[in-house]
């Protein structure tokens, strides 16, 4: 068992840290809103710390799951940042979806202090975090990954190192690109079926067994048909992620026409007041266009 710190207790981080505690690790948590850290300790034990630096002090591994590039920099650097509290030889594992650029920047800063760094964004949403079955895409030095993988296993269905520093974030971008087009296609298919007067449940029972089948179809068709969008990753966060994808594509020359289009569709959903709806809410935009 290891001494761990977990920074960021949102809808993903709260259950992820809980799985670490359930495995018997000694966990200290930090959250920008202290009440959430106190609530976590009340449920799982362990301890809460007032700053990232204090949470990280003496930890073998420091895990983070925050919002964006700026949030990650804030919890890593500065007098109260995690790096200032970490010991040489400790490993920082970042589960946030951020740019590969900030990942390389912070990994270099960690290396100067003798700290390992693994970028390890996750896929699987809130349900995956709660059930401990996330897909984890990792980048970083192999030695750091080998040490961190048994700890990450507490909440992972699959965990793989895909290359050097930044590779995990690039893999997560590919993941989000795939999801964007898929959810739009599913929304259009279900919308068409509604207009055609087909029974959605009967339709999905048939086509989900063929080439059209997907996780999104199996797990979201019912809530999409009912117009309920409180079951997953928020549109606001998806737009943040797609912005990273599109900016990176500008740098590496990749062509992402569908991703760019779906990003604008999500912008329409935001204008409808759906920024906190889950990503399957693309179908609500189609219904509004009727």
Secondary structure, 3 states (H helix, E strand, C coil): CCEEEEECCCCCHHHHHHHHHHCCCEEEEECCCHHHHHHHHHHHCCEECCCHHHHHCCCCEEEECCCCHHHHHHHHCCCCCHHHHCCCCCEEEECCCCCHHHHHHHHHHHHHCCCEEEEEEEECHHHHHHHCCEEEEEECCHHHHHHHHHHHHHHEEEEEECCCCCHHHHHHHHHHHHHHHHHHHHHHHHHHHHHHCCCHHHHHHHHCCCCCCCHHHHHHHHHHHHCCCCCCCEHHHHHHHHHHHHHHHHHHCCCCHHHHHHHHHHHHHHHCCCCCCEHHHHHHHHHHCC
